[in-house]
């Protein structure tokens, strides 16, 4: 049987990142409402979480001051 690996709290914090997901009004770059906050290991996981939140508006995923991606909603077209 494989042993469980328990990371100390300081290592666990380094392993996870807090991302913000913003709904953006089409054609304006204006944000609608407050961002959803997700905690993920990397950009790929954050984008996957954002896709679950598609709501008819474009979404932007941000990590700190860095925009990771803008996901265009097909419903917004």
C-alpha positions as a Markdown table, in Angstrom:
| # | Residue | x | y | z |
|---|---|---|---|---|
| 1 | Unk | 0.0 | 0.0 | 0.0 |
| 2 | Unk | 1.3 | 3.5 | -0.9 |
| 3 | Unk | 2.1 | 5.9 | 1.9 |
| 4 | Unk | 0.2 | 9.2 | 2.1 |
| 5 | Unk | 2.3 | 12.3 | 1.7 |
| 6 | Unk | 1.4 | 15.0 | 4.1 |
| 7 | Unk | 2.8 | 18.4 | 3.1 |
| 8 | Unk | 3.6 | 20.9 | 5.9 |
| 9 | Unk | 1.3 | 23.9 | 5.7 |
| 10 | Unk | 3.9 | 26.2 | 4.2 |
| 11 | Unk | 4.5 | 23.8 | 1.3 |
| 12 | Unk | 0.8 | 23.3 | 0.8 |
| 13 | Unk | 0.3 | 27.1 | 0.4 |
| 14 | Unk | 3.1 | 27.1 | -2.2 |
| 15 | Unk | 1.4 | 24.3 | -4.1 |
| 16 | Unk | -2.0 | 26.1 | -4.5 |
| 17 | Unk | -2.7 | 29.4 | -6.1 |
| 18 | Unk | -5.7 | 31.7 | -5.7 |
| 19 | Unk | -7.2 | 32.8 | -9.0 |
| 20 | Unk | -10.0 | 35.3 | -9.7 |
| 21 | Unk | -12.6 | 34.8 | -12.4 |
| 22 | Unk | -14.3 | 37.9 | -13.7 |
| 23 | Unk | -17.4 | 38.1 | -15.9 |
| 24 | Unk | -16.8 | 40.7 | -18.6 |
| 25 | Unk | -19.4 | 42.5 | -20.7 |
| 26 | Unk | -18.9 | 41.8 | -24.4 |
| 27 | Unk | -17.1 | 44.4 | -26.4 |
| 28 | Unk | -16.5 | 46.7 | -23.4 |
| 29 | Unk | -13.9 | 45.1 | -21.1 |
| 30 | Unk | -16.1 | 46.2 | -18.2 |
| 31 | Unk | -16.4 | 43.8 | -15.3 |
| 32 | Unk | -19.8 | 42.7 | -14.1 |
| 33 | Unk | -20.1 | 42.0 | -10.4 |
| 34 | Unk | -17.5 | 40.5 | -8.1 |
| 35 | Unk | -15.0 | 37.9 | -9.1 |
| 36 | Unk | -15.3 | 34.2 | -8.3 |
| 37 | Unk | -12.3 | 33.0 | -6.3 |
| 38 | Unk | -10.9 | 29.5 | -7.0 |
| 39 | Unk | -7.9 | 27.8 | -5.5 |
| 40 | Unk | -6.0 | 25.6 | -8.0 |
| 41 | Unk | -2.6 | 24.1 | -8.6 |
| 42 | Unk | -2.0 | 25.8 | -11.9 |
| 43 | Unk | -3.4 | 27.9 | -14.8 |
| 44 | Unk | -4.8 | 24.8 | -16.5 |
| 45 | Unk | -6.9 | 23.9 | -13.5 |
| 46 | Unk | -8.1 | 27.5 | -13.1 |
| 47 | Unk | -9.2 | 27.7 | -16.7 |
| 48 | Unk | -11.1 | 24.4 | -16.3 |
| 49 | Unk | -12.9 | 25.8 | -13.3 |
| 50 | Unk | -13.7 | 29.0 | -15.2 |
| 51 | Unk | -15.3 | 27.0 | -18.0 |
| 52 | Unk | -17.7 | 25.6 | -15.4 |
| 53 | Unk | -18.8 | 29.1 | -14.6 |
| 54 | Unk | -19.6 | 30.3 | -18.2 |
| 55 | Unk | -22.7 | 32.4 | -17.9 |
| 56 | Unk | -23.4 | 34.0 | -21.2 |
| 57 | Unk | -20.6 | 36.6 | -20.7 |
| 58 | Unk | -17.0 | 36.4 | -21.5 |
| 59 | Unk | -14.8 | 35.4 | -18.6 |
| 60 | Unk | -11.2 | 36.5 | -17.6 |
| 61 | Unk | -9.0 | 34.4 | -15.3 |
| 62 | Unk | -6.5 | 36.3 | -13.3 |
| 63 | Unk | -3.6 | 35.2 | -11.1 |
| 64 | Unk | -2.5 | 38.2 | -9.1 |
| 65 | Unk | -1.9 | 41.1 | -11.5 |
| 66 | Unk | -1.5 | 38.7 | -14.5 |
| 67 | Unk | -4.3 | 37.9 | -16.8 |
| 68 | Unk | -4.1 | 34.2 | -17.6 |
| 69 | Unk | -6.8 | 34.0 | -20.3 |
| 70 | Unk | -10.0 | 35.5 | -21.6 |
| 71 | Unk | -12.7 | 32.9 | -22.4 |
| 72 | Unk | -15.2 | 34.0 | -24.9 |
| 73 | Unk | -18.8 | 32.8 | -24.4 |
| 74 | Unk | -20.6 | 31.6 | -27.4 |
| 75 | Unk | -23.8 | 32.9 | -25.8 |
| 76 | Unk | -22.5 | 36.4 | -25.8 |
| 77 | Unk | -22.1 | 36.5 | -29.6 |
